[in-house]
Amino acid sequence: MTAKLISGAEVAAEIREELKTRVKNVVAKGVKPFLAVVLVGEDPASMSYVTSKAKGAAEVGMHEETIRLPAAASEAEVLQVVDRLNKDKNVHGILVQLPLPKQIDEKKILDRILPEKDVDGFHPINVGKLLIGEPDFLPCTPHGVQQLLVRSGNNPEGKHVVICGRSNIVGKPLAAILLQKKRGANATVTICHTGTKDIAKYTLQADILVAAMGVPKAITADMVRPGTVVIDVGVNRIVDPSKEKGFRLVGDVDYDAIKEKASFITPVPGGVGPMTVTMLLVNTVRAAERKAGIQSPE
Ligand SMILES: NC(=O)c1ccc[n+]([C@@H]2O[C@H](COP(=O)([O-])OP(=O)(O)OC[C@H]3O[C@@H](n4cnc5c(N)ncnc54)[C@H](OP(=O)(O)O)[C@@H]3O)[C@@H](O)[C@H]2O)c1
């Protein structure tokens, strides 16, 4: 069996088309969706993420502004910017690009963002709301994974989803999303982590296997049952002198071997990655829709 490719780029493009219409509807009510991004320092990866967020926002007709602070900025300075954006009635979504320089307490900054503008979905209030099944904003990467599954015809309802990784930004919120008694969810969820003895025992039982470990080739072909749907969240840099930048990106699964066993698989790059930015745009439009008194789609 050779797996069908789930293209994150294609699904993201489909969602962005839908967003263009939603943005027009909000604008017609006098509200222009506005995403504010805070970038501290000049980390090349962060700068490239911020650029793709700005491009995505422009593509769907939203307003975007990146506030750039020097790498030496103090915690107080970043908090000041967040406070200003919290107060600005025209701003619907605030995203502080992580990681932040060492002198700044990330948690303190993220907790300062008003929950109703927290389009990353990381504020404790939004995390709690997700867990009880009343979310305002779903965290972007796990929401993107759910959309990839549903829109590729692999609805997780009634399926056994095994997630490898329990981080607060991917594994745990993905589990919280997929176990809700809702459409596009209602799955049986198992989470594996470094404390799990014999991970293969669980991955071999998966209908849908999600790898979010940050370890290249952590999932090998012998850990995958034929016909499994495999979603690779991992993004790892591997030294590759043949590339202009000196590295290439690989996921957490042994792609070449597993694509011969899986029924569906996401590539890296071009799988989950393009979805993350798109779901950030979805959350910002959602925040603007609320302001405009428009009911957002689920
Ligand atoms: N495409 C995207 O948009 C996107 C977004 C976010 C993250 N990512 C990528 O996804 C990957 C995971 O990110 P993250 O932020 O969730 O990473 P993280 O915070 O480092 O968490 C990794 C998780 O995987 C578990 N783990 C690591 N090695 C393992 C092993 N050998 N066996 C079992 N479990 C193992 C860890 O277990 P413990 O809890 O026991 O330590 C931890 O729960 C990274 O490659 C990251 O770059 C991609």
The ligand as an SDF file (V2000), in Angstrom:
LIG
                    3D

 48 52  0  0  0  0  0  0  0  0999 V2000
    4.0950   22.2140   12.2600 N   0  0  0  0  0  0  0  0  0  0  0  0
    3.8580   23.0740   13.2260 C   0  0  0  0  0  0  0  0  0  0  0  0
    3.2180   24.0870   13.0270 O   0  0  0  0  0  0  0  0  0  0  0  0
    4.3610   22.7780   14.5940 C   0  0  0  0  0  0  0  0  0  0  0  0
    3.8530   23.4720   15.6940 C   0  0  0  0  0  0  0  0  0  0  0  0
    4.3230   23.1190   16.9630 C   0  0  0  0  0  0  0  0  0  0  0  0
    5.2990   22.1510   17.0860 C   0  0  0  0  0  0  0  0  0  0  0  0
    5.7990   21.5500   15.9660 N   0  0  0  0  0  0  0  0  0  0  0  0
    6.8170   20.5000   16.0550 C   0  0  0  0  0  0  0  0  0  0  0  0
    6.2520   19.3780   16.7010 O   0  0  0  0  0  0  0  0  0  0  0  0
    7.2320   18.7160   17.4840 C   0  0  0  0  0  0  0  0  0  0  0  0
    6.7350   18.6660   18.9190 C   0  0  0  0  0  0  0  0  0  0  0  0
    6.6350   19.9740   19.4070 O   0  0  0  0  0  0  0  0  0  0  0  0
    6.2920   20.2830   20.9310 P   0  0  0  0  0  0  0  0  0  0  0  0
    6.3900   21.7390   21.1260 O   0  0  0  0  0  0  0  0  0  0  0  0
    5.0400   19.5660   21.2620 O   0  0  0  0  0  0  0  0  0  0  0  0
    7.5710   19.5720   21.6090 O   0  0  0  0  0  0  0  0  0  0  0  0
    7.9560   19.3870   23.1340 P   0  0  0  0  0  0  0  0  0  0  0  0
    7.3910   20.4750   23.9790 O   0  0  0  0  0  0  0  0  0  0  0  0
    9.4180   19.1460   23.1260 O   0  0  0  0  0  0  0  0  0  0  0  0
    7.2120   18.0330   23.5350 O   0  0  0  0  0  0  0  0  0  0  0  0
    7.6030   16.8050   22.9930 C   0  0  0  0  0  0  0  0  0  0  0  0
    6.7550   15.7160   23.5940 C   0  0  0  0  0  0  0  0  0  0  0  0
    7.1360   14.4910   23.0080 O   0  0  0  0  0  0  0  0  0  0  0  0
    7.4750   13.5740   24.0220 C   0  0  0  0  0  0  0  0  0  0  0  0
    8.5940   12.7820   23.5520 N   0  0  0  0  0  0  0  0  0  0  0  0
    9.8110   13.2130   23.1460 C   0  0  0  0  0  0  0  0  0  0  0  0
   10.5830   12.1790   22.7990 N   0  0  0  0  0  0  0  0  0  0  0  0
    9.8450   11.0670   22.9780 C   0  0  0  0  0  0  0  0  0  0  0  0
   10.0890    9.6940   22.8260 C   0  0  0  0  0  0  0  0  0  0  0  0
   11.2560    9.2290   22.3650 N   0  0  0  0  0  0  0  0  0  0  0  0
    9.1010    8.8290   23.1210 N   0  0  0  0  0  0  0  0  0  0  0  0
    7.9060    9.2870   23.5570 C   0  0  0  0  0  0  0  0  0  0  0  0
    7.6130   10.5770   23.7500 N   0  0  0  0  0  0  0  0  0  0  0  0
    8.5720   11.4490   23.4600 C   0  0  0  0  0  0  0  0  0  0  0  0
    7.8440   14.3830   25.2450 C   0  0  0  0  0  0  0  0  0  0  0  0
    7.5610   13.6130   26.3760 O   0  0  0  0  0  0  0  0  0  0  0  0
    7.7510   14.1510   27.9100 P   0  0  0  0  0  0  0  0  0  0  0  0
    6.5700   15.0250   28.1630 O   0  0  0  0  0  0  0  0  0  0  0  0
    7.7150   12.9220   28.7070 O   0  0  0  0  0  0  0  0  0  0  0  0
    9.0560   14.8840   27.9090 O   0  0  0  0  0  0  0  0  0  0  0  0
    6.9220   15.5860   25.0940 C   0  0  0  0  0  0  0  0  0  0  0  0
    5.6700   15.3400   25.6890 O   0  0  0  0  0  0  0  0  0  0  0  0
    8.5110   19.5170   17.2810 C   0  0  0  0  0  0  0  0  0  0  0  0
    9.2640   18.9270   16.2360 O   0  0  0  0  0  0  0  0  0  0  0  0
    8.0330   20.8800   16.8610 C   0  0  0  0  0  0  0  0  0  0  0  0
    8.9710   21.5720   16.0690 O   0  0  0  0  0  0  0  0  0  0  0  0
    5.3430   21.8300   14.7340 C   0  0  0  0  0  0  0  0  0  0  0  0
  1  2  1  0
  2  3  2  0
  2  4  1  0
  4  5  1  0
  4 48  2  0
  5  6  2  0
  6  7  1  0
  7  8  2  0
  8  9  1  0
  8 48  1  0
  9 10  1  0
  9 46  1  0
 10 11  1  0
 11 12  1  0
 11 44  1  0
 12 13  1  0
 13 14  1  0
 14 15  2  0
 14 16  1  0
 14 17  1  0
 17 18  1  0
 18 19  2  0
 18 20  1  0
 18 21  1  0
 21 22  1  0
 22 23  1  0
 23 24  1  0
 23 42  1  0
 24 25  1  0
 25 26  1  0
 25 36  1  0
 26 27  1  0
 26 35  1  0
 27 28  2  0
 28 29  1  0
 29 30  1  0
 29 35  2  0
 30 31  1  0
 30 32  2  0
 32 33  1  0
 33 34  2  0
 34 35  1  0
 36 37  1  0
 36 42  1  0
 37 38  1  0
 38 39  2  0
 38 40  1  0
 38 41  1  0
 42 43  1  0
 44 45  1  0
 44 46  1  0
 46 47  1  0
M  CHG  2   8   1  16  -1
M  END
$$$$
